[in-house]
Amino acid sequence: MLTTPSAPAAVFTSGSNNAINVRWLPSFGATGYNVLRSTISGGGYAPIASNLPASTTSYEDTTAAVGTTYYYVVQAVNSAGTSGNSPQFYGSLLPSPMVNLAFGGTATASSCTQAKESPDHAFDLNPATKWFATAATGWLQYDFGANNTQVIKRYTISSADVPARDPRNWTLLGSLDGSRWRTLDSQSNQSFRNPLWQNTYNLSNTTRFRYYRLNITAANGATQVAISELGLWSDTGRTIPDGTCCLVNRYSNKLLTALNGGTANGTQLVQWTYDDGDEQKWTFTCLGNGQYKITGLASGRVMGVNGASTANGTKILLLEPTQTSNRRWTITPIGDGYFRITSAHSGKVADVEGSSTADGANLYQWAYGGVLNQHWFFTTAP
């Protein structure tokens, strides 16, 4: 005699920048599963997915909102009925996606012990190196450079190798000229769980500054202070360094390519399987104000929207390298290492037509909807 299956014995969640992944243990005799969610612990559950196949023991919740904790339960289903709820498990999205903008600038400090522990080692993305000051107080500063101001919305500090040398009290300051400073954040009695541990601090800052300075007023017991990494994070501005790389679509895993290797003005841009040709290589150059020129290595022509149109479905082509806004792009992180590429003219993004995975599918602009064929990643690091 068929009986109603037992509820799954356990549920687990993990969050990314874009979704919460819900996983559960299979239930014997189940032919399907329901996933329910609440914003209240212990009740108020509503279904977000029903009759998922018995072979499925996970579900990606893409409707979760940033800043909300969700509580999940799962029910097992077969023709005899629906089980009770599984044990509850909670999850939330990671903080809004940002990238570390501290590249290409100049680091200075109040002091350092030796060249191999100089301030630039706090910005080399290598936790094995550090800035090591000669005193328990002092400042560490980053200059983004002339004509390059950034709105920093989050900063991170990574501890070095000796806990007593970790910073304890500090202020973060911003400046346009390196002389007049505004306080952006103050922290006291801070500690780090382990050596090489990263603490994260969110800011309400909306102002662009060229200079950012961490002014440390106490260490955690030692007579010197050290920091492994200081990260300066945002989702706008100069989000990737200048350089040449390939641009890969998240949905198809194929590369932005000039059709048939064409170099002429008006050549259609498409996606294509990797072939290591120069028609698949693009040079990104920041023009200021967070806008980039994207130049084909083979052609010397730039990625642009046909006819300066703002309409959905307008093709993206190789065009002459003028400074018009239909040939300038912003590069915005969307989490998990992916970016959206947005026309400065239309506010619409580079999209693969019809969510195709085929070689030769056209690139066009479309309003951003968060779908995977609008997500791109770089084969060399930003």
N, C-alpha and C positions, 0 to 999 in steps of 0.2 A: 504494500500500500504506500503510495507517494505521500510524503509529509512535507510540511513547510520547512524550508531550510533554516538552519541557525543563522543568526546575524554574524557577519565577519568578526573574528576575534580581536582584530586590532586594525587601526587606521593610522596613517602617518601622512604628514604634509611637508613640503619644502617650497619655499618661495623664491622667485626670481624677480627681476624688475618688471616683468610683463604678465606673469600668471602664477597661480599657486597649484602645484602638482599634488593631487590627493591619491594616495596608494592604500590598498587594503589587502589583508590576507584572504585567500579564496575560501568560500563556504561550500562544503560538500552538498551536492544535489542542487545547487543553484543553477538556473538557466539565464540569469541576468542579475543586474544590480541597479539600485537607485542611489544617487548621491544627494544628500541634503545639507543645507548650510544655514547658519544663523549668525547674527552679530551679538547674541546673548549666550553666555555659557550656560549649558544645561537645558536649553529648550528653545522654542520658537523656530524650529527647523522648517525650511521650505525646500522642495525639490529643485535642483538645478540640472539634473540629468536623470533620465528614467530609462529602464530596460536596456542598460548597456549590456553587450554580449557577455556570456559566461567566461569567455576567454580573456576578457578585459579586467584587469585588477588595478587600473589607474585612470584618473581623469584630470584634465588640465582645466582649471577654472580661470578663464580669460576675462571674466566680468568683475573680478575683484577690484576694489578701489584702493589707491594708496592711502595709508594712514588708518586703515580699519583692520581690526583683528577679526577673523572669521572662525567659526566653530563648525566642524564637519562630522557627520555620521553617515554610515552606509548601511543600506538594507539589501538583503539577498532575496531573490524572487524565483519562484517556479510556478507551475500550473496549480499547485496546491495552495499557494498564497504568498504573502510577503512577510518576511521576518520582522522582528523588532529592530531597534536601532543598535548599531555597533557602539563600542565605547567611543567617546568624543575625542577628537584631536583638533588643535587649533593651528592656524597659520596666518601669515600676512605677507604682503608684497615687500620686497626690499625697498629701501629709500629710492626716491626718484632717480632715474639714471643720469649719471654725470661722468665726466672724464677728467683726469688730472691734466691741467693746462700748463703745468710747470715744465715746459720744454723750450729750448732755444733762447732762454733769458740768461741773466747774470746773477750769480749768488754772491753775497758778501756777508760778513759777520763781524761782531765786535772783537773776536779773537779766535784763534785756533791753535792747537798744540803743534801741528806739523802739516806738511803739504798733503800727505796721504789721508789726513783727517780735516781737510779744508771744507768750507761751506758748500762748495758745489757737490760734495758727496752726499749731501742731504737731498739732492734733486736728481740723482743719477738712476733712480728706480732699481737700485741694488741694495737690498737690506743688509748685505754683508759689509757695506761700507758705512761710514758715519761722519758727521760733523762733531768734533770734540773741542770744546772751548777750554780756556785756561782757568776759568772761574765758574762758580755756581750760578752766576747771573750773567746776562749778556743778551745780545740780539742776533737773530738770523734773518736775513733779508733777501727777497727775490725781486728783481727788476725785469719786467716783461719786455722792456726796450722801447725806444722812441716810436711814437705813433702806434703803440700797441697797449691798450688798456683793456682790462678784463673785469667782468662782474663775478667775483668769487662767491659762491653760494654754500660751500662746504670746505672744510679743511681737515686733514688727517695728520696725525703725528705718530710715527713709529718709534718705539723705544730702541735703544742700542743694546749693548751686551752686558752692562753693569747696572742693575736696578737702582742703586743709590745715586747714579748719575742722571736718572730720568728727570725731565722737568716736572715740577710740582705746581708752581704758580706762574701765570703768564697773561699777557694781553696780546691780541692780534690787532695790528694797525694797518690802515691803508692810506696811500698818499698818491697824489698826482705829480708832485714835484720832488719828492724825497726830503722835503723840509717840513711841510705842514702835514700833520697826521690826524687821522680820525680813528677812534677806537671802534672796532667791529665786534670784539668778543673779549671777555675776561674769564679766566678759570682759576680756581684755587683748589688745593688739596687733591690734585689729580694723581692717579697711579696707573700702572700698566700691569696687566695680568702676568705677562711673561716677558723675557727679553725678545726683541724683534716683534712686539705686539703692536697692532695699529689701533689707536683710538680715533673716533670720528666725531666731529663737531659741526653741526649745521648752523648756518648764518641766515639772518633776515636781510642781508645786504642786497641792495639793488643798484649800487653805484659802481661805476667803472673806476679802477685805480691802476696806475702803472706799477707802483711799488706796494709790496706787502711785507710787513715785518712782524716777526714773532719776538716779543720782548719778554724774556724769562727773568723772573724776580726771585726764584728759589728752585733748587734741585731737591731730590728726595734723600738728602742726608750727606751726600758727598760734597767735596769742595770744588768739584768741576761738574759741568753738565754736558750731555751728549745726546744727539738725536740721529737715528738711522735715516729717516725720511720725513720730509715735510711735503704733503700733497696739497695742492690748491685746485679745487674742483669746481666745475660749472657745466651747464648744458648749452651754453651759448658762447659766441665769440670765436676765437681761433682754437678750434677743438681738435685739430690734427696738425702735425707739423707739415711744412712744405716737403715735397718729395714725389718720386715716381713709384707707382705701384699698380696692381690690378684691383679692379672693383668687382666683387662677386655677389651675385644675388642669393639671398638666403633660401628662397623657395626652390629654385632650380639648381643651385650650386654651379651656375654658369656665369661667364664673365662678360662684362661690358665690352663690346667689340664694334669696330667700324665694319659694316657689311662688306663682305668679299675683299677685305683689306683696303677698301677705298680710301683715298685721301682728298677727293674733290670736295669743294664747297657743296653742301646739301646732301652728303652721304648719310644714309640712314644708320642710326645706331641700334644695335640688336644685342641679344645675348648669344653666346656661343661656348661650346666646350673648349677648355684650355688647350691652346696650341703653341704658347710661348712666342707668338708673333707680336711685333711692335704695335699692331692695330689693337691689341688688348692691354696696352700699357698707357697710363695716364699720369700726367704731371699736375699735382695740386699746388696752386700758388695762392697764398692769402693776399687779398687786395685791401684789407682793412675792414673794419666794422663787421667782422665775422664772415665775410663773403669771400668765395674762392673762384678762381678761374681753373677750369679742368681742361687740360690741353692734351690732345692725342700725340703720343711720341712719334708715330709714323708720319702724321700729317702736318703737325704744327697748327692745326685748326682746333677750335674749342667746342665743347659740348654746349648746345644751345637749343632753345625752344623755337620751333618753326614759326616765323612771322610774328614773333613777340605776342603770340596768342595767350589768353588766359583760360581757354576752354579745356575741359576734360577731353582726353583722347588726342591732343595735339602731339605730333611726332617730335622726338628729340633727335637732332641732327648734328653733323659736323658743320661748323660755321666759321666764317672769318673772325679772327681774334680781336673784335672791337670791345669797348667797355660798356656796351649797352646791357641793361639789367636782365634781358632774357638769356644772357651768356654768363651770368654770375649765379653762384649757388651757395647755400648755407649747408653745413654738415652738422647734424644734430644727433647726439647719442640717444638711443632708445632702449638701451640695456643689453646685457649679455654680449657685449662686444659689437653690436650692430648699430647702424646709423641710417637716418633718412637723409636724402639728398634733395633739397628744396630749391626751386627756382626763386631768385630774388624778385623777379617780375610778377609771377603769378601766384606765388605762395603754394604751388602744387608740386608734387614730388615725382621723382623718377620711378617709373612703374613698368613692369613687364606686361605687355598686352595679354589680356585673357588669362592671367596667372599661368601662362604656358611654361612647360619645361623643355620645349623643343628648341633645337638650334635654329637661329634666324628669327626668333620671335622679336617683334619690334619693341623698342623702348619709347614710351610716351609719358606725358605728364597726366596726373590724376590727383584729385583731392585725397589727402592722407586719411586712410581708414585703419591703419595698423596692421594690414594684411601682410603676409610674409613676402610676397613679391614686391613689396615696397621697402624691404629691409636689405641693407647692403653691408658687406664687411670688406676690409682691406687685407691684402695678402702680405703686406709689410706693416709693421706696427705703426698705427698712431698710438 
